[in-house]
Amino acid sequence: MRKKETILIVDDVDINRIMLAEIFKDSYDIVEAEGGQEAIDILGKRKDIVAVLLDLLMPDVDGLEVLRAMNENGKIKRIPVFLITAAESQEMLLEGYNLGAVDVIRKPFVTQFLRCRISSVIELYDYRNALEKRVRSQAKKLNELMTSIVEVLATAIEFRDCESGEHVKRICVLTRELMLEVIRIYPEYTLADVEIEKIVTAAMLHDVGKIAIPDGILNKPGRLTQEEFEEMKLHTVRGCELLSSIPNIMDEGIFQYGYDICRHHHERWDGKGYPDGLKGDEVSIWAQVVAVADVYDALISPRVYKKAFSHDTAVNMIFEGECGSFNPKVLEAFKNIMDGWDQSEHE
């Protein structure tokens, strides 16, 4: 047997609560509140309320304040609110509607009419809430699938570059830590947590353009000629071309971050980077962060053309400008992180 859904009746007049409870008791469980603050407390504790019958005029906290509280905690989006009224002002009713109330229950109550009216709205909200939950679940699965595709693509590039695949993982860890530290000390760069996670995922794609670079250049054990270096530099542009051909398989935000990072993670603060010669904050903060993370990990990792540098040596090389110039704000955040960084914990 299906459990009854619960309606909250909020009215400071006992007889009104009794009458409404009598109308709905056969179809719903009833919870009563004698005032607005009690109603707010009940809504904060209970998860089973499917509708609120709300008096507007109450002595302590009125119905409008209850609606405002429901807007603040987001409950107004999933719980329909019906205003109980006799002769309240039109202005008050209009404000109630503006705050999210769906309908008005006028006194005296008409039993059969109220049952049909409120039950129909509750069914509509139940359906909408279930649909939104299903959509969120599907979106989560799609995001997980998309992230897996990005990981496979990025790791495949790393293997082609004679890497173990761990470079991508380390870049993600350092990108997240560095973005969070930049935001902590420089609020002007503030981003929502969900955006930071998109940036972290997008960072996996920074070198995806290397798929278009010939093996003889990509894995050459010695120093590249100027001509070969110019070809290597094109991996930034080739990566963007590749991403532009597959935007529909990934979240739009991740695509935009990935495109930007792929193209600009070799730009430098003084404008001497590539491919566009951007300088300063012409480069997005996320591309600047990935640039530092990429350089650091490249220094501490063995390559076919060099041995791995130690952590301390790598950090000093970055601060001494041996790898190009970087945003001083990003470098400050980098220093804060590196002061307590244990590479073995992030491998």
N, C-alpha and C positions, 0 to 999 in steps of 0.2 A: 504493500500500500504506500502510495506516494505521500511524503511528509507535506503537511500544509505549509504554504508560504505565510510570511508574517507581515502584517500591516501595523504601522505606528500611528496612533491617534494622539494628536497634541492639541489640548484645549483646557483652559483653566476652569471651564464650567463643567461640573460633574455630569449634569443631565445630557449635555451634548456628547460627551464621551460614551455614556451609557447607551444612548440611542444609536450612535454609529457602530459601536461594538456589537449591538444586537443585530444590526443589518448584515454585518460581515462575518459573524462568529461561525456560521456553518461552513464557510468556504475558506476562511483564513484564521490563523492564530493571531491574537490581538495583543499588542503591547501599548500601554497608555502612558502619557506624560502630562503632568498638570501645568507645565510651563516650558518656556523655550530652552532654558539652560538644561533642564532634565532631558529634553529631547536631544540636544546636542551631545550630552553624555551618553545616551543610549545609542545614538548613531555612531559614536566613536568606538563603542565596545562591541556592538553586534554586527554580524556580517550577513544576517538572514533577512533584513528588512527589504521588502520589495516595493513598498509604497508608503508615503507619508501623507496623512490628512492633517493639515496644519491650520490652526487658527491664527489670524493675523494680529488681533488685539489681545495681548496678554500683559499682565502687570510687571513681570520681571524682565524677561527677554522676549521681545515680540517675534512674530513670525518672520519678519524681514531679516532679523538678525540670524535666525535659524537658517534661512536661505543663504545668507552671506557665508555662514560657517560651512555649509554644504558646498558652496562654490570653492572655498579655500582648500577643502580636503578632497575635492573632485567627485564627491558622492552625487552631486546634482546631475552628473552625466549618466549615471546608471540607475538612479532611484527617482521615479516620478513623484512630484509633489502636487497635491491638490489643496487649494486654499479654501478654508472654511470661512464663509462670510455671510453677513446679514445685510448691513448697509454701510460697509466701509467706503471710504472715498475712492473715486476712480483713480486718483493719483497713486494711492497705496496699492491698488490692484495692478496698475500698470507697472509699478516698480517690482511687484512680485513676479509678474510675467518676465520682466527684463532680467530678473535674477534666476530664472529657469523654471518657475512653476508652470505646469502643463495645462491646468484647468481650474475652474472655480466650483466649489460645492456651496450652493446657496441654501440658506435656511428659509422655510422649514424643509427637512429632508424628504425626498421622494424615493422610497425604498427600492423598487424594482429598477428605476432609472439609474440610481447610484450604483447598484450591483453591476449592471451591464456596462455602464460607462467606465467604471474603475477597473473592472476585470479585463476589459478590452485593452486598456492602456497598459496594464501590468503584463498581459500576454505579449503585447508589442515590444515592451522593454525587455522581457525575458528573451524573446527571439533576437533582438538587437544585441543584447549583452552576450548571448551564446555565439552569435555570428562574429562579434568583435574578438571574443576569446579564440575562436577557431582561426580567424585571420591572423591574430598575433602568433598563434602556434605555428601556422604555415609559414609566416614570415621568418620566424626563428629558424625553422628547418631550412628554408631557402638561404638564409644568411650563413648557416653552418655549412651548407653545401657549397655556396659561393666562396667562403673562406677556404674550404678544402681545395677547391679548384685553384685558387690563387696560390696556396701553399705548394701544391704539386707543380704548378708552372714555375714558381720561383725556385723551388728546389731543383727542378730539372735543369734550369739555367746554371745553378751553382755546380752541379755535377759536371756539366759541360765545361765549366771554367776550372775543372779539376779541384773543386772544393768538396767538402764532406756534406754539405747541406746545412751545417750548423751555423754558417755565416748568417743566413736568413733569420734563424731563431735569435741569434745574439743581437742582430740589428733591431729586431722587434722589441726585445727587452730593453735595450739602451734607448731606443726612441721613446718608449713609454716613460721611462724614468726621467729622461731629459726633458720631455714635454711637460711633465708634471712639475718638475723643478723650475722650469722657465715660467710657467703660469704662477707658481707659488711666489716667486720673487718679483715678477713683473705682471701685475694684474691686467695691463693693457692687452696682453695676449690671451686672456681667459677664453677657454673653450669648454663646452660641456663634455662630460665623461664619454658620452656616446660618440662624439666627434673625435676624441682622442683615440678611441678604439678603432675607428675607421682609419685614422692616420696610421696607426700601428699596422693594421692589415695592409694598407696601401704601401707602406714602407717595404713590404716583401717584394714589390714590383720594381724597385729602384733600378735594378740591372737587367730587366727583362729584355731590353734591346740587344744584349750580348748574343742573343740567339742568331742575330744577323751578321755577327762578326766572324770572319774566317778563323778556323782553328789555328792556322799558322801564326796569326797575330794574337789571338786570345791566349794561347798557351806557349808563346815564345819564351824560352828560358833566359834570353838576354834582353838587353835594352832595345826598345822599339826605335826604328828609324822615324824621322819626322813624318814621312808619308804614312807609315804604319800607325803612328800616334794619331794622325788626323782621321784615319779610318776607325780607330778605336773610339775616338771622341763621338763618332756618329751613333754609338749605342744609345745615347740619350734621345736622339731624334727617332731612331728606328724603333725604340721602345714605345714612344708615343704613337707612331704609325700602327704598331701592333695593337695597342690598347684601343685605338680608334676603330679598329675593325671588329672588336668584340665587346662594345659597351653594354649590350643588353644582357650579358650573363652576370653582371655584377651590380651591386648597389650603386646608385648614381653618385652618392657622396664618395664612396671608395674609388670609383672611376675617376672623379675629378681630382681627388687627392693624389691618386696613383699617377695620373697623367702629369700633374705638376711636379711631383717628386721625381718621377722618371726623367723628366726634361731638365730639371734645375738642381739636382743634387750635386752637380759639379760646378755650379756657379759659386763665386766667392765674393766676400764683403767688399773688396776693393774693385770689383768689376773685371778681374783678370781670369775669371772662370769661363766655362763654355756650357751650352752652345750659343747663348744669346748675349753674353757679356753683361749680364745684369749686375747691379751693385746695390749695396745697402739693403734696405727693406723693399726694394723692387722684387726681391726674392721672398716668397712666403715663409713664415716662421717655421712651418712644418718641413719645408724643403731644406731650410738652414739646419734644423735639428738633425734630419736624416744625413745631411752632408757630414756633420761632425761625427755622428755615430758610425757612418760608413768608413771614414778616414781612420778613426780609432781602431775599428775591428780589422781593417786591412793592414794596419801597422803591426798588430799583435798576432796576425795569422801568417803562417808560412805560405809563400807563393813559389811558383816554378822559377821565378827570377830573383827571389830573396828569401832569407831566413826571417823568422818571426822576431820582432823586437819585444823587449820586456815591457810590462805595463808602465813602469816609470819612464822609460825612454820614449815610449809612444806619447804619453801625456806631455812630456817636455817638448817633443817635436811639434806637437799641435800648438802649444802656447808660444813657442819660439818662431812660429810662422813658416816652418819648413814644409808644410802641406798646404800653403795658401792662407789667406786671411779669413777670419770668421767674425760674426757678430759678437762684440764684447759681452753682450747680455747672455748670449748662448754659451760663451766660454765661461762666464761666471757660474752659470748653472752647471756646466760640465765639471768645473773644478769642485763645486760642492758635492757632486755625485762621486767623483773620482777619489776624493779624500777618504771615503769609506768603502771604496769598491773592491770587492773580492771576485776576481774574474772566475775563479773555480766554482763559485756559487751560481754563475750564469752560463755555464757551458752545458 
